[in-house]
Amino acid sequence: MALEDLDLTDRKILSELDKNARISYSDLGKKIRVAKETVKYRIKNLEDRDIISGYHTVVNLSKAGYTVYRLYLRLQSTSPQIEKQLANYLIKSRNVVVFYRINGPFNIVLGILARNNWEFERFWNDLKKHYGRYFSKYHFSMMTEYFEFSRPYLLISKDSEKLSFPTMKQSEPENLDELDFKLLYYLSDNARASLVSIAKYLNVSVVTARYRLKNLISKKVIVGFRPIFNLHALGREYFKVDIWFSKFDRAQEIIQTIISHPEVAYTERSIILSDLEVDIETKNFESFIAIMDFFQEKFPEDIRDYSYYSLVKNYKMKYALGF
């Protein structure tokens, strides 16, 4: 299966869900001019085929009072049994929100959610206590900016737009209470949940659930609702790229050119690493190299170098707040 094998209706549905996964069947039907029941059937079919594997809520983690730390690990002296134990440990950890198996100089990359440096340190010390003897090399950094983007490549047209969803950027934390965090936790991987099911989970009225949800959206704590795509089912490969600049007077122009590319799905900045990080979802390695060649040819005196890794397996991606 590849994206090109899907018909126009399916691609329109994927494109609209990618911008707003909470859109109703009827509103989506009106947008793409098909019947509500057709939309419902098509979405169920896309889920059954594992093209859509779930729905997540995009939260501005800075406004929720959190920071994301990225940790790279190189393994040594392991066995399949030890690696399975390590994987289970990381999957169960509430601090671990992203867990990828990757190729390249490191084997594992983690996104660690913590309220401060000391909470991250406690996680790291506990991880070393249990499995540190299996790490031959490690590197971590603190993320200062992280944006998700909608995917214009799903439906290339003259009207294609690229929306941005800030997951991490400089923001003052909002004053959130226990019910807010409980709501964020429930929606973290259940973005299309109905107000009735939200109210039931929170043990409040539908009116209260609606008010709380609208309040988190108006405060821009919740910045979007998006599907989780099975990239393999769409015939896409994921590449994470670190880019270093040789000079910085055109940095903003370079960054804007790169993030406007239809296959750039995420961009990040962090303390202690590269000048720009981007995540690219493209057809294969050859098309990835073509994209990077294009960037380097456009800015030959400005882009000094880049490194990359590709995804082997996605073990976990769940921004679950409230712990």
Secondary structure, DSSP 8 states (H G I E B T S, - for coil): --GGGS-HHHHHHHHHHHH-TT--HHHHHHHHTS-HHHHHHHHHHHHHTTSEEEEEEEE-TTTTT-EEEEEEEEE-S--HHHHHHHHHHHHH-SSEEEEEEE-SS-SEEEEEEESSHHHHHHHHHHHHHHHGGGEEEEEEEEEEEEEEE--GGGS--TT----EEEEE-S-------HHHHHHHHHHTT-TT--HHHHHHHHTS-HHHHHHHHHHHHHTTSEEEEEEEE-TTTTT-EEEEEEEEES--TTHHHHHHHHHTSTTEEEEEEEESS-SEEEEEEESSHHHHHHHHHHHHHHSTTTEEEEEEEEEEEEEEE------
